[in-house]
Amino acid sequence: MTRMVCDIKRDIIHLACTNIICISKSIHKVTINGMIFIYFLE
């Protein structure tokens, strides 16, 4: 399964929490037009 989380401009705290929670997962971050797309490959 692949989940996508999108945050705009307020991604710093979210990214920090997400990295801790999903530390065992493969995380891919892509920035498109100022939007942060985080892909979790489970």
DSSP file (Angstrom, degrees, kcal/mol; ACC not computed):
  #  RESIDUE AA STRUCTURE BP1 BP2  ACC     N-H-->O    O-->H-N    N-H-->O    O-->H-N    TCO  KAPPA ALPHA  PHI   PSI    X-CA   Y-CA   Z-CA
    1    1 A M              0   0    0      0, 0.0    41,-1.8     0, 0.0     2,-0.5   0.000 360.0 360.0 360.0 147.2    0.0    0.0    0.0
    2    2 A T  E     -A   41   0A   0     39,-0.2     2,-0.4    40,-0.1    39,-0.2  -0.984 360.0-167.9-126.9 124.4    1.1    3.6   -0.7
    3    3 A R  E     -A   40   0A   0     37,-1.3    37,-2.0    -2,-0.5     2,-0.5  -0.847   5.9-154.5-109.2 147.0   -0.2    6.5    1.3
    4    4 A M  E     -A   39   0A   0     -2,-0.4     2,-0.5    35,-0.2    35,-0.2  -0.980   6.6-170.4-124.3 128.7    0.3   10.1    0.4
    5    5 A V  E     -A   38   0A   0     33,-1.8    33,-2.2    -2,-0.5     2,-0.5  -0.967   6.8-166.3-116.7 128.5    0.3   13.0    2.9
    6    6 A C  E     +A   37   0A   0     -2,-0.5     2,-0.4    31,-0.2    31,-0.2  -0.958  10.3 172.2-121.0 124.9    0.3   16.6    1.5
    7    7 A D  E     -A   36   0A   0     29,-1.6    29,-2.2    -2,-0.5     2,-0.6  -0.975  19.4-146.8-128.8 145.0    1.0   19.6    3.6
    8    8 A I  E    S-A   35   0A   0     -2,-0.4     2,-0.2    27,-0.2    27,-0.1  -0.946  71.6 -34.2-117.0 117.2    1.4   23.2    2.5
    9    9 A K  S    S+     0   0    0     25,-0.6     3,-0.2    -2,-0.6    -1,-0.1   0.258 129.2  72.5  66.7 -15.4    3.9   25.6    4.2
   10   10 A R     >  +     0   0    0     -2,-0.2     4,-0.6     1,-0.1    -1,-0.2  -0.148  61.7 110.6-119.5  38.0    3.2   24.0    7.6
   11   11 A D  H  >  +     0   0    0      1,-0.2     4,-3.2    -4,-0.1     5,-0.2   0.580  51.4  83.0 -91.8 -10.5    5.1   20.8    6.9
   12   12 A I  H  > S+     0   0    0      2,-0.2     4,-1.9     1,-0.2    -1,-0.2   0.958  99.3  35.1 -63.8 -53.4    8.0   21.2    9.3
   13   13 A I  H  > S+     0   0    0      2,-0.2     4,-2.3     1,-0.2    -1,-0.2   0.899 119.7  51.8 -66.2 -40.0    6.4   20.0   12.5
   14   14 A H  H  X S+     0   0    0     -4,-0.6     4,-3.0     1,-0.2    -2,-0.2   0.912 109.0  50.1 -62.8 -42.8    4.3   17.4   10.6
   15   15 A L  H  X S+     0   0    0     -4,-3.2     4,-2.7     2,-0.2    -1,-0.2   0.897 109.5  51.8 -62.3 -40.2    7.5   16.0    8.9
   16   16 A A  H  X S+     0   0    0     -4,-1.9     4,-1.3    -5,-0.2    -2,-0.2   0.932 114.1  42.4 -62.7 -45.9    9.2   15.8   12.3
   17   17 A C  H  X S+     0   0    0     -4,-2.3     4,-2.5     1,-0.2     5,-0.2   0.903 114.8  51.0 -66.1 -42.1    6.3   13.8   13.8
   18   18 A T  H  X S+     0   0    0     -4,-3.0     4,-3.3     1,-0.2    -2,-0.2   0.893 106.3  54.1 -64.8 -39.9    5.9   11.7   10.6
   19   19 A N  H  < S+     0   0    0     -4,-2.7    -1,-0.2     1,-0.2    -2,-0.2   0.858 111.9  45.6 -63.2 -34.5    9.6   10.8   10.6
   20   20 A I  H >< S+     0   0    0     -4,-1.3     3,-0.8    -5,-0.2    -2,-0.2   0.922 118.0  41.6 -72.6 -44.9    9.3    9.5   14.2
   21   21 A I  H 3< S+     0   0    0     -4,-2.5     3,-0.3     1,-0.2    -2,-0.2   0.910 125.1  34.4 -70.2 -42.9    6.1    7.6   13.6
   22   22 A C  T >< S+     0   0    0     -4,-3.3     3,-1.8    -5,-0.2    -1,-0.2  -0.115  76.9 127.2-105.3  36.5    7.0    6.1   10.2
   23   23 A I  T <  S+     0   0    0     -3,-0.8    -1,-0.2     1,-0.3    -2,-0.1   0.758  72.3  54.8 -66.5 -23.0   10.7    5.7   10.9
   24   24 A S  T 3  S+     0   0    0     -3,-0.3    -1,-0.3    -4,-0.1     2,-0.2   0.426  98.6  80.9 -90.6   2.4   10.6    2.1    9.9
   25   25 A K  S <  S-     0   0    0     -3,-1.8     2,-0.7    -6,-0.1    17,-0.1  -0.662  89.9-102.4-106.8 162.9    9.1    2.9    6.5
   26   26 A S  E     -B   41   0A   0     15,-1.1    15,-2.3    -2,-0.2     2,-0.5  -0.752  42.0-161.4 -84.6 117.3   10.6    4.1    3.3
   27   27 A I  E     -B   40   0A   0     -2,-0.7     2,-0.5    13,-0.2    13,-0.2  -0.867  11.7-174.4-108.6 128.8    9.9    7.8    3.0
   28   28 A H  E     -B   39   0A   0     11,-2.3    11,-3.3    -2,-0.5     2,-0.5  -0.982   7.1-161.7-122.1 126.8   10.1    9.7   -0.2
   29   29 A K  E     +B   38   0A   0     -2,-0.5     2,-0.4     9,-0.2     9,-0.2  -0.920   9.5 179.0-113.7 128.6    9.7   13.5   -0.2
   30   30 A V  E     -B   37   0A   0      7,-2.9     7,-3.1    -2,-0.5     2,-0.6  -0.991  15.1-152.1-128.2 133.0    8.8   15.5   -3.3
   31   31 A T  E     +B   36   0A   0     -2,-0.4     2,-0.5     5,-0.2     5,-0.2  -0.913  17.8 175.2-107.7 121.1    8.3   19.2   -3.5
   32   32 A I  E >   -B   35   0A   0      3,-2.5     3,-2.1    -2,-0.6    -2,-0.0  -0.962  69.6 -26.1-129.3 114.8    6.0   20.5   -6.3
   33   33 A N  T 3  S-     0   0    0     -2,-0.5    -1,-0.1     1,-0.3     3,-0.1   0.860 125.7 -49.0  53.6  40.2    5.1   24.2   -6.5
   34   34 A G  T 3  S+     0   0    0      1,-0.3   -25,-0.6   -26,-0.0     2,-0.4   0.461 114.3 119.3  81.7   0.1    5.6   24.7   -2.8
   35   35 A M  E <   -AB   8  32A   0     -3,-2.1    -3,-2.5   -27,-0.1     2,-0.7  -0.835  58.6-138.4-101.8 138.4    3.5   21.7   -1.9
   36   36 A I  E     -AB   7  31A   0    -29,-2.2   -29,-1.6    -2,-0.4     2,-0.6  -0.841  17.0-170.8-100.2 117.5    5.2   18.9    0.1
   37   37 A F  E     -AB   6  30A   0     -7,-3.1    -7,-2.9    -2,-0.7     2,-0.6  -0.931   2.4-168.0-108.1 123.7    4.2   15.4   -1.0
   38   38 A I  E     -AB   5  29A   0    -33,-2.2   -33,-1.8    -2,-0.6     2,-0.5  -0.945   4.1-160.1-114.7 121.0    5.4   12.6    1.3
   39   39 A Y  E     -AB   4  28A   0    -11,-3.3   -11,-2.3    -2,-0.6     2,-0.7  -0.865   2.4-161.2-103.5 128.0    5.1    9.0    0.0
   40   40 A F  E     -AB   3  27A   0    -37,-2.0   -37,-1.3    -2,-0.5     2,-0.8  -0.921   5.0-161.7-107.2 111.9    5.2    6.1    2.4
   41   41 A L  E      AB   2  26A   0    -15,-2.3   -15,-1.1    -2,-0.7   -39,-0.2  -0.827 360.0 360.0 -96.3 109.2    6.1    2.9    0.6
   42   42 A E              0   0    0    -41,-1.8    -1,-0.1    -2,-0.8   -40,-0.1   0.424 360.0 360.0 -95.8 360.0    4.9    0.0    2.9
